[in-house]
Amino acid sequence: MVVLARRLLVSLLVAACASLIIAAPLSATGQDVINDYMSGPNGGGTIESCYSPKEFQQALVIARRDKAQYSGAVETIQDKQAECRNQPAASTVPAKESGGGSAMLWVVGGLLLVAAVAAAAVVGRKRQHDDQFADDDSDDE
């Protein structure tokens, strides 16, 4: 029984790690592209990573909506999008100003909750198992 519980816990931990690896590139948004543009080397103005076409399109919508703040961003985004067409989207770290990281926090929080419940179940079963055999030992005396 304990071996089965350990296997379950290990399986949950492996699944949690795998989902984090898979979810990281999926959490990028157009705002991440804009943040990359704003925080590039030499004070911004360049995009260092490749993103998905959807993320580039979202960034273009943001840049066109606020031309005063992102004056040269449209051309830079279009150039980087053309450059990245044949490359896979990079796994990006959400920037400080990005709202895309909140979804990742929910994923991580949910996985930690599942792992905590599984660990509590394992400990509870082990205690129940130990208590059951402790009672049997006391009857033999």
MOZI-V200757 format. One record per residue. N is the residue number from 0. RES is the residue in three letters. SS is DSSP state (A for helix, B for strand, O for the rest). PSI is psi in degrees with one decimal (* if undefined). NEAR is the number of other C-alpha atoms within 12 Angstrom. Layout:
# MOZI-V200757
[[N;RES;SS;PSI;NEAR] [N;RES;SS;PSI;NEAR]]
This chain:
# MOZI-V200757
[[0;MET;O;-42.4;15] [1;VAL;A;-37.6;19] [2;VAL;A;-41.5;12] [3;LEU;A;-41.3;15] [4;ALA;A;-39.2;20] [5;ARG;A;-41.5;21] [6;ARG;A;-40.1;16] [7;LEU;A;-44.8;21] [8;LEU;A;-43.4;26] [9;VAL;A;-41.5;18] [10;SER;A;-41.3;18] [11;LEU;A;-41.1;24] [12;LEU;A;-40.9;23] [13;VAL;A;-42.8;16] [14;ALA;A;-38.2;20] [15;ALA;A;-45.7;24] [16;CYS;A;-41.9;19] [17;ALA;A;-40.8;16] [18;SER;A;-31.1;21] [19;LEU;A;-40.3;25] [20;ILE;A;-40.6;18] [21;ILE;A;-38.6;16] [22;ALA;A;-22.6;25] [23;ALA;A;-52.8;26] [24;PRO;A;-22.8;27] [25;LEU;A;-16.9;27] [26;SER;O;-4.1;35] [27;ALA;O;148.8;38] [28;THR;O;178.2;38] [29;GLY;A;-30.8;33] [30;GLN;A;-31.2;35] [31;ASP;A;-37.3;42] [32;VAL;A;-44.7;51] [33;ILE;A;-43.1;45] [34;ASN;A;-37.7;36] [35;ASP;A;-42.4;36] [36;TYR;A;-43.2;36] [37;MET;A;-28.9;30] [38;SER;O;17.9;22] [39;GLY;O;175.2;20] [40;PRO;A;152.9;13] [41;ASN;A;35.1;10] [42;GLY;A;13.8;12] [43;GLY;O;-175.7;19] [44;GLY;O;-2.7;25] [45;THR;O;158.7;28] [46;ILE;O;121.8;35] [47;GLU;O;-31.5;28] [48;SER;O;161.4;31] [49;CYS;O;145.2;33] [50;TYR;O;172.5;39] [51;SER;O;159.9;32] [52;PRO;A;-36.8;27] [53;LYS;A;-42.2;22] [54;GLU;A;-39.7;34] [55;PHE;A;-40.9;38] [56;GLN;A;-41.9;24] [57;GLN;A;-39.6;25] [58;ALA;A;-38.9;37] [59;LEU;A;-38.7;33] [60;VAL;A;-45.4;23] [61;ILE;A;-46.7;26] [62;ALA;A;-39.2;29] [63;ARG;A;-31.4;21] [64;ARG;A;-35.5;15] [65;ASP;O;68.6;16] [66;LYS;O;-31.4;16] [67;ALA;O;-39.7;12] [68;GLN;O;-35.4;16] [69;TYR;O;58.9;27] [70;SER;O;-44.2;20] [71;GLY;O;8.3;23] [72;ALA;A;-35.9;34] [73;VAL;A;-49.4;31] [74;GLU;A;-41.1;22] [75;THR;A;-42.0;28] [76;ILE;A;-44.4;42] [77;GLN;A;-39.7;29] [78;ASP;A;-45.5;19] [79;LYS;A;-35.2;33] [80;GLN;A;-43.8;32] [81;ALA;A;-38.8;17] [82;GLU;A;-34.6;21] [83;CYS;A;-0.9;22] [84;ARG;O;-37.0;18] [85;ASN;O;9.5;13] [86;GLN;O;147.5;15] [87;PRO;O;152.9;16] [88;ALA;O;137.7;27] [89;ALA;O;150.5;24] [90;SER;O;115.3;23] [91;THR;O;151.2;31] [92;VAL;O;125.1;26] [93;PRO;O;135.2;30] [94;ALA;O;170.2;24] [95;LYS;O;-38.8;16] [96;GLU;O;-3.7;19] [97;SER;O;139.3;23] [98;GLY;O;-6.3;20] [99;GLY;O;-19.5;28] [100;GLY;A;-20.5;25] [101;SER;A;-34.9;19] [102;ALA;A;-38.8;21] [103;MET;A;-38.1;26] [104;LEU;A;-38.7;19] [105;TRP;A;-40.6;16] [106;VAL;A;-48.4;25] [107;VAL;A;-43.5;24] [108;GLY;A;-42.7;16] [109;GLY;A;-42.0;18] [110;LEU;A;-38.9;25] [111;LEU;A;-37.3;22] [112;LEU;A;-44.8;18] [113;VAL;A;-43.0;21] [114;ALA;A;-39.2;25] [115;ALA;A;-41.5;18] [116;VAL;A;-42.1;17] [117;ALA;A;-42.7;24] [118;ALA;A;-41.1;24] [119;ALA;A;-38.1;17] [120;ALA;A;-41.3;22] [121;VAL;A;-47.1;24] [122;VAL;A;-42.2;19] [123;GLY;A;-43.6;16] [124;ARG;A;-38.8;20] [125;LYS;A;-43.9;20] [126;ARG;A;-42.8;15] [127;GLN;A;-42.5;16] [128;HIS;A;-45.9;17] [129;ASP;A;-41.9;16] [130;ASP;A;-38.3;14] [131;GLN;A;-44.6;14] [132;PHE;A;-25.8;14] [133;ALA;A;-38.9;14] [134;ASP;A;-38.5;13] [135;ASP;A;-37.8;12] [136;ASP;A;-36.9;11] [137;SER;A;-26.6;10] [138;ASP;A;-26.4;9] [139;ASP;A;-21.3;8] [140;GLU;O;*;7]]
